[in-house]
Amino acid sequence: MIEILQILLSESFWSASLRIATPLIFGVLGALLCEKSGVLNLGIEGIFVVGAMVGWMAVWLGAGLWGGVLAAALAGALFGLLHGILTVPLGLSQHVSGLAITLFASSLSYFSYRTALPTVSSPPRIDPFQPLDIPILTNLPFLGPVLFQQTALTFLSLFCVLLVWYVLNKTALGVAIKAVGDNPNSVDAQGLSVYGLRISAVMAGSALMALGGAFLTMSAFDAFFFGMVNGRGWICIALVIFASWRPGKALLGAILFGAFDALQVRLQTEVGAFVPSQVFLAAPYLLSIFALVIAARRAEYPRALLTPWFKGQR
């Protein structure tokens, strides 16, 4: 018990928790935007893979780190456009389309990797984002090592939380996005495009999801390899429900999962000789399920989520 308390009070633990949470922050914000507009995007797992591969490939080809970030976001937006066209004007099943996007995006990423590097046994390395060393702020007690020694993409994810919160709660665009997810007929009556709003929200959300994947290859690691996403997309879908579709709670949920994950790594070194490692690996997911069950009972879903809408139909 003393060892666990020491872990929870350490700066390195919370620094690792925020680092692990960063791709989840991007992903849960993206899923939140999609669902706020009334569209469930189960393509998130595949879009994570696309963002990871495209971002890494762009940097490896010489586009630079921020060029890789832009390339990943554009790739995610394109898959969001595909999902949006299939589910919004065509009204196809959002579940089926999302799963198809995941399969297509993942397979295309792996195929592109093998086509570009057919004889490479280990992926080429890139120079990833390095932790920022911000003068004065870095030396602050506790907050300095935890917050101000992260990479630029972590700061970008925190900025995106503020941006999404501001857009949804303080702008006319945010009001329209929330309205189209609750009552698209009222939006249409105001002369706004339900199709345009929903597709745009799905594209923006998918771009954020792809940035979560890009973080893995351009900040957490320095290469792309199969299986690196490891279910993070599905965790983000669950975290949206935990967060009740609120950006602030989405940030909290992502950091909590990151803390669970960081804790299990450290516990393995403390008591790993007595407890099977699989127990520690499963612990963050079990705790997330428990938290999800509690939060889901009081969650207020967007009322038009999963409901197709066709112009002129009441």
C-alpha positions as CSV (number, residue, x, y, z in Angstrom):
1,M,0.0,0.0,0.0
2,I,2.8,2.4,0.8
3,E,4.4,1.6,-2.6
4,I,1.2,2.5,-4.4
5,L,0.9,5.8,-2.5
6,Q,4.5,6.6,-3.3
7,I,3.7,5.9,-7.0
8,L,0.6,8.1,-7.0
9,L,2.4,11.0,-5.4
10,S,5.4,10.9,-7.8
11,E,5.9,13.4,-10.6
12,S,7.1,10.8,-13.0
13,F,3.8,8.9,-12.6
14,W,1.6,11.8,-13.5
15,S,3.9,12.9,-16.3
16,A,3.6,9.4,-17.8
17,S,-0.2,9.5,-17.3
18,L,-0.5,12.7,-19.3
19,R,1.7,11.3,-22.0
20,I,-0.3,8.1,-22.2
21,A,-3.5,10.1,-22.2
22,T,-2.5,12.4,-25.1
23,P,-3.7,10.1,-28.0
24,L,-6.9,9.4,-26.1
25,I,-7.5,13.1,-25.7
26,F,-7.4,13.6,-29.5
27,G,-9.5,10.5,-30.1
28,V,-12.2,11.2,-27.5
29,L,-12.5,14.8,-28.7
30,G,-12.9,13.6,-32.3
31,A,-15.5,11.0,-31.3
32,L,-17.3,13.7,-29.2
33,L,-17.6,16.0,-32.2
34,C,-19.0,13.3,-34.5
35,E,-21.5,12.2,-31.9
36,K,-22.6,15.7,-31.0
37,S,-23.7,16.1,-34.6
38,G,-25.6,12.8,-34.5
39,V,-23.1,10.5,-36.2
40,L,-21.4,7.6,-34.5
41,N,-17.9,7.0,-35.9
42,L,-16.8,3.5,-35.3
43,G,-14.1,4.0,-37.9
44,I,-11.9,5.6,-35.2
45,E,-9.6,2.6,-34.7
46,G,-8.8,2.5,-38.4
47,I,-8.4,6.3,-38.5
48,F,-5.9,6.1,-35.7
49,V,-3.9,3.6,-37.8
50,V,-4.1,5.9,-40.8
51,G,-3.0,8.9,-38.8
52,A,0.0,6.9,-37.4
53,M,1.1,5.6,-40.7
54,V,0.6,8.8,-42.8
55,G,2.2,11.1,-40.2
56,W,5.2,8.9,-39.9
57,M,5.5,8.3,-43.6
58,A,5.3,12.0,-44.4
59,V,8.1,12.8,-41.9
60,W,10.2,9.9,-43.3
61,L,9.8,11.4,-46.8
62,G,11.0,14.8,-45.6
63,A,7.8,16.7,-44.9
64,G,9.0,17.7,-41.4
65,L,7.2,17.0,-38.1
66,W,4.5,19.6,-38.5
67,G,4.1,18.6,-42.1
68,G,3.5,15.0,-40.8
69,V,0.9,16.3,-38.4
70,L,-0.9,18.1,-41.2
71,A,-0.8,15.1,-43.5
72,A,-2.2,12.9,-40.8
73,A,-5.1,15.3,-40.1
74,L,-5.9,15.5,-43.8
75,A,-5.9,11.7,-44.2
76,G,-8.3,11.5,-41.2
77,A,-10.5,14.1,-42.6
78,L,-10.7,12.2,-45.9
79,F,-11.9,9.1,-44.2
80,G,-14.3,11.2,-42.2
81,L,-15.7,12.5,-45.5
82,L,-16.2,9.0,-46.7
83,H,-18.0,8.0,-43.5
84,G,-20.0,11.2,-43.6
85,I,-21.2,10.6,-47.2
86,L,-22.2,7.0,-46.5
87,T,-24.1,7.8,-43.3
88,V,-25.6,11.3,-43.8
89,P,-27.0,11.8,-47.3
90,L,-27.1,8.1,-48.1
91,G,-28.4,7.1,-44.6
92,L,-26.5,3.9,-44.4
93,S,-26.0,2.1,-41.0
94,Q,-23.5,4.1,-39.0
95,H,-22.4,0.9,-37.2
96,V,-21.7,-0.9,-40.5
97,S,-20.1,2.0,-42.2
98,G,-17.8,2.7,-39.2
99,L,-16.6,-0.8,-38.9
100,A,-16.0,-0.9,-42.7
101,I,-14.0,2.3,-42.4
102,T,-11.9,0.7,-39.6
103,L,-11.2,-2.4,-41.7
104,F,-10.5,-0.4,-44.9
105,A,-8.3,2.2,-43.3
106,S,-6.3,-0.3,-41.3
107,S,-5.8,-2.6,-44.3
108,L,-4.9,0.3,-46.6
109,S,-2.4,1.5,-44.2
110,Y,-0.7,-1.8,-43.8
111,F,-0.8,-2.4,-47.6
112,S,0.7,1.1,-48.3
113,Y,3.5,0.4,-45.7
114,R,4.4,-3.0,-47.3
115,T,4.2,-1.5,-50.8
116,A,6.5,1.4,-49.9
117,L,8.9,-0.7,-47.9
118,P,8.7,-4.3,-49.4
119,T,12.1,-5.5,-48.2
120,V,12.4,-3.8,-44.8
121,S,12.3,-6.1,-41.8
122,S,12.2,-3.2,-39.2
123,P,10.6,0.2,-39.9
124,P,12.9,3.2,-40.5
125,R,13.2,5.5,-37.6
126,I,12.4,9.2,-37.7
127,D,13.4,12.1,-35.3
128,P,10.2,12.5,-33.3
129,F,9.0,15.5,-31.3
130,Q,11.1,16.1,-28.2
131,P,9.9,17.1,-24.8
132,L,9.8,20.9,-24.5
133,D,12.0,22.5,-21.9
134,I,10.2,25.8,-21.0
135,P,12.3,28.2,-18.9
136,I,11.0,29.0,-15.4
137,L,7.9,26.8,-15.9
138,T,9.9,23.6,-16.1
139,N,11.3,24.3,-12.6
140,L,8.0,24.7,-10.9
141,P,7.4,22.1,-8.2
142,F,5.4,19.1,-9.4
143,L,3.7,21.0,-12.3
144,G,7.0,21.6,-14.0
145,P,8.0,18.0,-14.6
146,V,4.4,16.9,-15.1
147,L,3.0,19.5,-17.5
148,F,5.9,21.5,-18.9
149,Q,8.2,18.8,-20.1
150,Q,5.8,17.2,-22.5
151,T,6.1,17.3,-26.3
152,A,4.3,19.9,-28.5
153,L,1.6,17.4,-29.5
154,T,0.5,17.1,-25.8
155,F,0.1,20.8,-25.6
156,L,-1.8,20.7,-28.9
157,S,-4.2,18.2,-27.4
158,L,-4.8,20.4,-24.4
159,F,-5.4,23.4,-26.7
160,C,-7.9,21.3,-28.7
161,V,-9.9,20.6,-25.5
162,L,-10.2,24.3,-24.9
163,L,-11.0,24.9,-28.6
164,V,-13.7,22.3,-28.8
165,W,-15.2,23.5,-25.6
166,Y,-15.3,27.1,-26.8
167,V,-16.7,26.2,-30.2
168,L,-19.5,24.0,-28.8
169,N,-20.5,26.3,-25.9
170,K,-19.7,29.9,-27.0
171,T,-20.2,30.0,-30.8
172,A,-23.2,29.9,-33.2
173,L,-21.5,27.0,-35.0
174,G,-21.4,25.0,-31.8
175,V,-25.1,25.7,-31.2
176,A,-25.8,24.4,-34.7
177,I,-23.7,21.3,-34.3
178,K,-25.5,20.4,-31.0
179,A,-28.9,21.2,-32.5
180,V,-28.3,19.0,-35.5
181,G,-27.4,16.1,-33.2
182,D,-30.6,16.7,-31.1
183,N,-33.2,18.0,-33.6
184,P,-32.1,18.2,-37.2
185,N,-35.6,19.3,-38.3
186,S,-35.2,22.5,-36.3
187,V,-31.8,23.2,-38.0
188,D,-33.3,22.6,-41.4
189,A,-36.2,25.0,-40.6
190,Q,-33.6,27.7,-39.9
191,G,-32.3,27.3,-43.4
192,L,-29.0,25.6,-42.4
193,S,-27.7,22.5,-44.1
194,V,-28.1,19.4,-41.9
195,Y,-25.9,17.4,-44.3
196,G,-23.2,20.0,-44.4
197,L,-23.0,20.4,-40.6
198,R,-22.9,16.7,-40.0
199,I,-20.4,15.9,-42.6
200,S,-18.2,18.8,-41.5
201,A,-18.3,17.7,-37.9
202,V,-17.4,14.1,-38.8
203,M,-14.5,15.4,-41.0
204,A,-13.2,17.6,-38.2
205,G,-13.6,14.8,-35.6
206,S,-11.9,12.3,-37.8
207,A,-8.9,14.7,-38.3
208,L,-8.6,14.9,-34.5
209,M,-8.7,11.1,-34.3
210,A,-5.9,10.8,-36.8
211,L,-3.8,13.2,-34.7
212,G,-4.1,10.6,-31.9
213,G,-2.5,8.1,-34.2
214,A,0.1,10.5,-35.3
215,F,1.2,11.1,-31.7
216,L,2.1,7.4,-31.4
217,T,4.5,7.4,-34.3
218,M,5.8,11.0,-34.0
219,S,6.0,11.5,-30.2
220,A,5.5,8.4,-28.2
221,F,7.6,6.3,-30.6
222,D,9.7,7.0,-33.7
223,A,8.4,4.4,-36.1
224,F,5.3,2.8,-37.4
225,F,4.6,-0.9,-36.7
226,F,1.6,-3.2,-36.8
227,G,-0.7,-3.3,-33.8
228,M,0.6,-0.1,-32.2
229,V,-2.9,1.4,-31.9
230,N,-3.9,-1.5,-29.7
231,G,-7.5,-0.7,-29.2
232,R,-7.1,2.9,-28.2
233,G,-9.9,3.9,-30.6
234,W,-12.4,1.7,-28.9
235,I,-11.4,3.1,-25.5
236,C,-12.2,6.6,-26.9
237,I,-15.7,5.5,-27.9
238,A,-16.3,4.4,-24.3
239,L,-14.7,7.6,-22.8
240,V,-17.2,9.8,-24.8
241,I,-20.0,8.1,-22.8
242,F,-18.1,8.4,-19.6
243,A,-17.6,12.1,-20.4
244,S,-21.3,12.7,-21.1
245,W,-20.2,14.4,-24.4
246,R,-18.4,17.2,-22.5
247,P,-14.9,18.2,-23.5
248,G,-13.8,18.9,-19.9
249,K,-14.9,15.5,-18.6
250,A,-13.4,13.9,-21.8
251,L,-10.0,15.3,-20.7
252,L,-10.6,13.9,-17.2
253,G,-11.5,10.5,-18.5
254,A,-8.5,10.3,-20.8
255,I,-6.1,11.2,-17.9
256,L,-7.8,8.7,-15.6
257,F,-7.3,5.9,-18.1
258,G,-3.7,7.1,-18.7
259,A,-3.2,6.9,-14.9
260,F,-4.6,3.4,-14.7
261,D,-2.3,2.3,-17.5
262,A,0.8,4.0,-16.0
263,L,0.0,2.5,-12.6
264,Q,-0.2,-1.1,-14.0
265,V,3.2,-0.7,-15.6
266,R,4.7,0.4,-12.2
267,L,2.9,-2.3,-10.2
268,Q,4.3,-5.0,-12.5
269,T,7.8,-4.0,-11.4
270,E,6.7,-4.0,-7.7
271,V,4.7,-7.2,-7.4
272,G,5.0,-8.8,-10.9
273,A,6.8,-11.8,-9.5
274,F,3.7,-12.8,-7.5
275,V,0.8,-11.8,-9.9
276,P,0.5,-12.8,-13.6
277,S,1.3,-9.8,-15.9
278,Q,-2.1,-10.3,-17.7
279,V,-3.9,-9.1,-14.6
280,F,-2.1,-5.8,-14.7
281,L,-2.6,-5.4,-18.4
282,A,-6.4,-6.0,-18.0
283,A,-6.7,-3.7,-15.0
284,P,-7.0,-0.4,-16.9
285,Y,-9.7,-1.8,-19.1
286,L,-11.7,-3.3,-16.2
287,L,-11.6,-0.1,-14.3
288,S,-12.7,1.8,-17.4
289,I,-15.6,-0.5,-17.8
290,F,-16.6,0.0,-14.2
291,A,-16.4,3.8,-14.5
292,L,-18.4,3.6,-17.8
293,V,-21.2,1.6,-16.2
294,I,-21.5,4.2,-13.5
295,A,-21.4,7.2,-15.8
296,A,-23.6,5.7,-18.6
297,R,-26.6,5.4,-16.3
298,R,-26.8,9.2,-16.1
299,A,-25.5,10.1,-19.6
300,E,-27.7,12.3,-21.8
301,Y,-27.2,11.1,-25.3
302,P,-27.6,13.4,-28.4
303,R,-31.2,12.6,-29.2
304,A,-30.7,12.2,-32.9
305,L,-27.6,10.0,-32.6
306,L,-27.6,7.1,-35.0
307,T,-30.9,8.4,-36.6
308,P,-30.7,9.0,-40.3
309,W,-32.2,12.3,-41.6
310,F,-33.5,13.0,-45.1
311,K,-34.5,16.4,-46.3
312,G,-38.2,16.8,-46.6
313,Q,-39.0,13.8,-44.4
314,R,-40.7,14.4,-41.1
